[in-house]
Amino acid sequence: MGPDDPRFKRMIRQVELFHGLDPHDVFKIFKRGMTMMFQQGETIINKGTTGNKMYVILGGSAGVYDGKKQLNKLVTGDSFGEMSLLMNEPRTATVVALEISQIFELDENVFHKLLTKKVAVQILLNLSKTMGKRLKNANEKLAEQ
């Protein structure tokens, strides 16, 4: 599947991280990253670990946990792990596949060495929007309590 394939274009439209990017730029990112399959119940990342990678769900779903408490459900198109990638801080939650899931892994080398400034800036803007939505949702949940 290449950057001009309608299936590829449809898939990347589902991923907020790639909004506003040319399919050819996204294809370059995919060539440098790694796509993995996780089985239901398999841990993708663990709370407290440090990492320089973030993840995008290309298919399937995952639960975000603090201990046994599920904080959120992530679905196709959602990303996670951005805080560790951007701030080099320990992960704040554990993420577990809720079903067989295809996950794309993106590490900091792609940002620092392989992406053009224009693409990197657009991805960072998209990450900012995602994090802003998460903060708004968290604030709304706190206000409900």
Buried (B, 14 or more C-beta within 10 A) or exposed (E): EEBEEEEBEEBBEBBBBBBEBBBEBBBBBBEEBEEBEBEEEBEBBBBEEEBBBBBBBBBBBBBBBEEEEEBBEBEBBBBBBBBBBBEEEEBEBBBBBBEEBBBBBBBBEBBEEBBEEEBBEBBBEBBEEBBEEEEEEEEEEEEEE
